[in-house]
Amino acid sequence: MNHDASAEHLESNDEHVPTRISGKSARRAATWFNWGNIVAMIVPLPLAIFWTGLSMLIYALNKHHPNPKVGHYTQWAAYRFYFIAGTAVVIGTFAPPSLTFYLVLWAISAVIIIPWSLYDLYRIKQDTWEDSFTEPTESFEDH
């Protein structure tokens, strides 16, 4: 095997090396959905509307994170937000056209989401976060 062929072989194997993801990075990723929930509840218009869309991206990015704890915390934060948002839509659909009613609905939603998200952030901080590694991708090359 000549020098060029062995260098090419090494380069093709470099793409299959697992990537290390630090525990600190995983912990930070696990907090994103909860922080989004809190901000969306503090400033409901227009942030809650934008957060509904952005939260889907955060969920998709973190649900299948190499560290399964990130997916767990993200999933439960999503359950809470989408349950409250869905309930608010159903109630708001049949509600009287009163600003006071919608403010009360928002306050009840905030009282549920904010403390629960803060508690989840506390749990994430107290949890043990170890480094994780990505799985090497399968090669489609014929050998």
Secondary structure, DSSP 8 states (H G I E B T S, - for coil): --HHHHHHHHHHHHTTS--EE-HHHHHHHHHHHHHHHHHHHHSHHHHHHHHHHHHHHHHHHHTT-SSHHHHHHHHHHHHHHHHHHHHHHHHHHTS-S-HHHHHHHHHHHHHHHHHHHHHHHHHHHHS----EE----------
